Amino acid sequence: MKNLLYIFSIITAVLLSSCEDVVQVDLDTAAPKLVINGSLQWQKGTAGNEQKIKLTTTTGFYDTTIPTVSGALVLVTNSDNVTFNFTEEVPSSGLYLCHDFVPEIDKTYTLTVVLNGETYNATETLKSVSPITNITQNNEGGLSGTDIEIKSYFNDPGDAVNYYLFKYKSSNDAIPSYEVNDDEFFQGNEFFGYYTNEDIAAGDTLDITIYGISKRYSEYMNKLILISGGSNGPFSTPPATIRGNIVNQTHPDNYALGYFNLSETDIRQYVIQ
């Protein structure tokens, strides 16, 4: 019995001490890839002339800073062959700005990024969005009957197939959440985006943004949302790299990550009751 107690005490000590150690796993690091954050958004009621595109690269798992990319040529050209220049006004920021962009619903735009002798292209159409018409709150939601549920209503137009992205940013959460919808089951009718969070409380603010998006961008965001939701576990890897619509015309195998999309948006701020 003394031997058993001794062994048990040793095991316990090892387990307790191991909880205090930081374990850093050696991970293989792939060559950096260009990441293009080219989401152009036209908020209802604004001119939409101020737009931005961010260029960065991938980095190691344990790195705390994201490398930015400078020295690129960044252009967006519409289907009328009008070109809008995006310029990195702050050196080494990786943020390319345009002050004279002209957004037009259902017009097609092509992104061109030239970097280190390679040309990247992507083409997308600017999609309209229905405005948010009403926001309701239910304080008796969820399985427990105590969760706060927020519904953001909008009227879907019945003359086309539409795809929607909802973004929710709570004042008590640093990371926004997203929801993708299409109008297959409510075309031409009123519908709603849905948000719930057990940590929100009265007095918190919730920024709600609805985007009009394309079918392909909807599929892309659906995959990102599924993976970011942790369905594969915290240390598992995605089943495949999620590729966007950006193509390297010079060396196709050296593809860029990210997506080029254009959306009309509507934004509301709601105070939790």
BELJOMO-V48276 format. One line per field, one symbol per residue. ss: DSSP state (@ for helix, = for strand, . for the rest). phi: phi as a letter, one per 30 degrees, with the letter a starting at -180 (. if undefined). burial: + if it has 9 or more other C-alpha atoms within 8 Angstrom, else -. Layout:
BEGIN
ss: ???
phi: ???
burial: ???
END
This chain:
BEGIN
ss: .@@@@@@@@@@@@@@@@@@@.............==========.......=======..........=....======....======......====.........========..========.=....==========.....=========.......========......======.......=======........=========.@@@@@@@@@@@@@@..................==........===============..
phi: .ddddddddddddddddddddcccddcdcddecdccccccbcdeicdidcbbbccbbdbdecdcccdccciccbbbcddcicccdccddceidicccbcbdbdbdidcbbdbbcbhicccbabacdcdbdddcabbbbcbciddibddcccccacddccadbbbbccbbddcbdcdcbbcbbcecbeibdbbcbbbadcdbejdcbdcbccdbddddddddedddddddidcjdcdcedaddcccccdddbedcdccjacbbbdbbbbcbcdc
burial: --------------------------------+++++++++++----++++++++++++------+-+++-++++++++----+++++----++++++--+---+-+++++++++--+++++++++++++++--+-+-++++---++++++++++++---++++++++++-----+-++++++--++++++-++-----+---+++++++++++--++-++++++++----+-----------++++++-----+++++++++++++--+++-
END
